[in-house]
Amino acid sequence: MRLMMFEDGGAVKLGVVENDEVITVSGDSIPADLLGVIEGGQSVLVAVQGAIAGGTRKKLADVKPALPIARPPKMICIGLNYALHAKEGGHDIPTYPSVFLRMTSSLIAAGANVIRPNVSEQLDYECELAIVIGKGGRHISEADALDHVFGYTLFNDVSVRDFQRKTAQWTPGKNFDGTGPLGPVVVTADELAPGASGLRITTRVNGNTMQDSNTSDMIFSTQRIVAVLSEFMTLEPGDIIATGTPSGVAHARKPPAWMKAGDVVEVEVEGIGVLRNPVVDEV
């Protein structure tokens, strides 16, 4: 199933995406938002499926996407998870995932403006597959990890590179307001290959392909990431884990291909869809 949140008549509603339409689903047993669906488990998904026939249909192109989860319990990011990307940044191939956190204040929906801050010109794109946790837990084994995955979505880990490099911790460059496009759809895990492996992942800026790889090239698989994170934290329903970006980022190009106002950046993962956002200057 393909699920999304969208704005309609001043309200944010839950929808199921089929082809080029989004179907509003509601009912006594259906939560108002996607986080509630995730927390409700399989019985709620069955109810959502049953509500499709009676739902109101709109053209997908006519609705305004909202964040799939407005305030995820945690937004966890994995860095340096593709070997060529690690190399282009001058890093060794990691033997343990680089982990950092995104604040919810940095997240924006599909179609919303990516903000290039006034303090920097070094605005970079990063296409990423994102895991959506369904069943929480601690000390999850790799063998059981996929049982804890609800589905997958798209993330663009837009980075302000000079601020990222101000300290050994990447927090400043990864948390500017308006730099975390997420969504628009969440595809349930049953619709994709196990661990969402083997999917083409790309970034386009103004229609030009800048990154082009495959999720099978991740150093740490979905299963491994879930297991490693659960060694030191409790994963919760609705947590989102961005799994890292492949090579081809702007800072590694000569000259660097920083994004600027007027650009349109698109992240695409095979089987999930496209996350598209324009870039504007901070005002």
C-alpha positions in Angstrom: 0.0 0.0 0.0 1.1 3.6 -0.7 0.1 6.0 2.0 0.5 9.8 2.3 -0.7 12.8 4.3 -2.0 15.7 2.3 -3.7 19.1 2.8 -7.4 19.4 1.8 -9.7 22.2 2.7 -7.5 23.5 5.5 -7.1 20.1 7.1 -4.4 17.5 6.8 -5.9 14.1 5.8 -4.7 10.5 5.4 -4.8 9.1 1.9 -4.0 6.0 -0.1 -2.3 6.6 -3.4 -3.4 4.5 -6.4 -1.9 5.3 -9.8 -2.4 9.1 -10.3 -5.0 9.5 -7.6 -5.1 9.9 -3.8 -8.1 8.4 -1.9 -9.1 9.9 1.4 -9.7 7.1 3.9 -11.5 7.6 7.2 -13.7 5.7 9.6 -14.2 4.9 13.3 -11.3 2.3 13.2 -9.0 4.5 11.1 -6.7 7.0 12.8 -6.5 10.5 11.5 -2.8 10.3 10.6 -0.2 8.0 9.3 1.6 7.7 12.7 -1.7 6.4 14.2 -1.9 3.8 11.3 1.7 2.7 12.1 1.0 2.4 15.8 -2.2 0.5 15.1 -0.5 -2.4 13.3 -2.0 -4.8 10.9 -5.6 -4.6 11.9 -5.6 -0.8 11.1 -4.0 -1.5 7.8 -6.8 -3.9 7.0 -9.3 -1.2 7.9 -7.6 1.3 5.7 -7.7 -1.2 2.8 -11.4 -1.7 3.4 -12.1 2.0 3.3 -10.6 2.6 -0.1 -13.8 1.8 -2.0 -15.8 4.4 -0.2 -13.2 7.1 -0.1 -13.1 10.4 -2.0 -10.7 10.5 -4.9 -8.6 13.4 -6.1 -5.9 13.7 -8.7 -2.5 13.4 -7.1 -1.3 16.4 -9.0 -4.0 18.5 -7.5 -3.2 17.9 -3.8 -0.6 19.5 -1.6 1.6 16.9 0.2 2.1 17.2 3.9 4.9 15.5 5.9 4.1 11.8 6.1 4.8 12.1 9.9 4.7 15.7 11.1 6.9 15.1 14.1 8.6 11.7 13.9 9.6 10.4 17.4 13.2 10.3 16.1 14.8 11.2 12.8 18.0 9.2 12.6 20.5 9.5 9.8 23.2 7.2 8.6 26.3 8.8 7.0 28.9 7.4 4.6 26.8 4.3 3.7 27.9 4.0 0.1 31.6 3.2 -0.5 32.1 5.7 -3.4 30.5 8.5 -1.4 32.8 7.9 1.5 35.8 7.9 -0.8 34.7 11.2 -2.6 34.6 12.9 0.8 38.0 11.6 1.8 36.8 9.1 4.4 37.8 5.5 5.0 35.2 2.9 4.4 33.4 2.6 7.7 33.2 -0.6 9.7 30.4 0.9 12.0 27.7 3.3 10.8 28.2 7.0 11.2 25.0 8.2 13.0 23.6 11.6 13.5 20.2 13.1 14.2 17.9 15.5 12.3 15.6 17.8 14.3 12.0 17.9 13.2 12.2 21.7 12.7 14.4 21.0 9.6 11.9 18.8 7.9 9.7 19.9 5.0 7.1 18.2 2.8 7.4 17.4 -0.9 6.8 20.5 -2.9 7.9 22.9 -0.1 10.8 25.3 -0.6 14.3 24.2 0.3 15.9 27.2 1.9 19.4 28.2 1.0 20.5 30.1 4.1 22.0 33.6 3.8 25.1 32.5 5.7 26.3 30.0 3.1 26.4 29.2 -0.6 27.4 25.6 0.0 24.0 23.9 -0.3 24.2 20.3 -1.3 21.7 17.5 -2.2 21.7 13.9 -0.9 19.2 11.4 -2.1 18.4 8.8 0.5 16.1 5.8 1.1 14.4 6.2 4.5 13.2 3.4 6.7 9.9 3.9 8.7 9.8 1.8 11.8 6.6 0.0 12.5 7.1 -2.2 15.6 9.4 -0.7 18.2 12.0 -2.6 20.2 15.5 -2.9 21.7 18.3 -5.4 21.0 16.7 -6.4 17.6 18.6 -9.1 15.8 19.4 -8.7 12.1 17.3 -11.9 11.5 14.2 -10.1 13.0 14.9 -6.6 11.9 12.6 -6.5 8.9 9.7 -7.5 11.1 10.1 -4.0 12.7 9.9 -2.1 9.4 6.6 -0.6 8.4 7.7 0.7 5.1 10.0 3.1 3.2 9.9 6.7 2.0 12.2 9.3 0.4 14.6 11.8 2.1 16.8 14.5 0.7 19.5 15.2 3.3 20.2 18.7 2.1 23.5 19.8 3.7 25.1 23.1 4.3 28.7 21.8 3.8 30.8 24.6 5.4 28.7 24.4 8.5 28.9 20.6 8.5 32.6 20.9 8.7 32.9 23.4 11.4 33.1 20.6 14.0 33.7 16.9 14.0 29.9 16.5 14.8 27.8 17.3 11.7 24.8 18.7 13.6 25.0 22.4 12.3 25.2 21.6 8.6 22.4 19.0 8.8 19.8 20.9 10.7 19.2 24.3 9.0 15.5 25.1 8.8 13.9 24.1 5.5 16.6 21.5 4.5 15.0 18.2 5.1 12.6 17.2 2.4 10.7 14.0 3.3 8.0 12.0 1.6 5.6 12.3 -0.1 4.5 8.7 0.1 5.3 5.8 2.5 5.3 2.5 0.7 4.6 -0.5 3.0 7.4 -3.0 3.2 5.4 -5.8 1.5 5.5 -3.9 -1.8 9.3 -3.9 -2.1 12.1 -6.3 -2.0 13.3 -7.3 1.5 15.1 -4.4 3.0 14.3 -2.3 0.0 17.5 -3.7 -1.6 18.1 -3.6 -5.3 16.4 -0.3 -6.1 17.8 2.4 -8.3 18.3 5.7 -6.4 18.9 9.0 -8.1 19.1 12.8 -7.7 18.3 15.2 -10.4 18.8 19.0 -10.3 16.9 20.9 -13.0 16.5 17.5 -14.8 20.2 16.7 -14.8 21.1 13.4 -13.1 23.7 14.1 -10.4 23.5 10.9 -8.4 22.7 7.4 -9.7 23.2 4.3 -7.7 21.4 1.3 -6.2 20.3 0.5 -2.7 22.1 -2.8 -3.0 25.3 -0.8 -2.8 24.7 0.3 0.8 27.5 -0.8 3.1 25.1 -1.3 5.9 21.8 -2.9 4.9 18.4 -2.1 6.3 18.6 -5.1 8.6 22.1 -4.2 9.9 21.1 -0.6 10.5 18.0 -1.5 12.5 20.0 -4.0 14.6 22.9 -1.6 15.3 20.7 1.3 16.3 18.6 -0.9 18.6 21.8 -1.9 20.4 21.9 1.5 22.1 18.4 3.0 21.7 14.8 1.9 21.8 13.3 2.2 18.4 9.7 3.4 18.4 6.8 3.2 15.9 7.1 6.2 13.5 10.9 6.6 13.8 12.5 7.4 10.5 16.0 6.3 9.6 17.7 7.9 6.5 20.1 5.3 5.1 22.8 7.5 3.5 23.6 8.8 0.1 25.6 7.6 -2.9 28.4 9.4 -4.7 27.9 12.4 -6.9 27.2 15.1 -4.4 27.8 18.7 -5.2 30.8 19.3 -3.0 32.8 16.5 -4.7 32.4 18.0 -8.2 34.9 20.3 -9.8 33.8 23.0 -9.6 31.2 22.2 -6.8 27.7 22.2 -8.1 26.0 24.0 -5.2 22.3 24.4 -5.4 20.9 27.9 -5.8 17.7 29.7 -5.8 15.5 28.7 -8.8 16.8 25.1 -8.9 14.5 22.2 -8.6 15.8 19.1 -6.9 14.3 15.6 -7.3 15.1 12.5 -5.4 13.8 9.2 -6.8 13.9 5.6 -5.6 12.6 2.9 -7.8 9.3 1.5 -6.6 8.7 4.4 -4.2 8.4 7.5 -6.3 9.8 11.1 -6.6 10.4 13.7 -4.0 10.5 17.1 -5.7 11.3 20.5 -4.1 12.3 24.0 -5.4 15.2 25.9 -3.9 14.8 29.5 -2.7 17.0 32.0 -0.9 16.3 32.8 2.8 14.5 36.1 3.3 
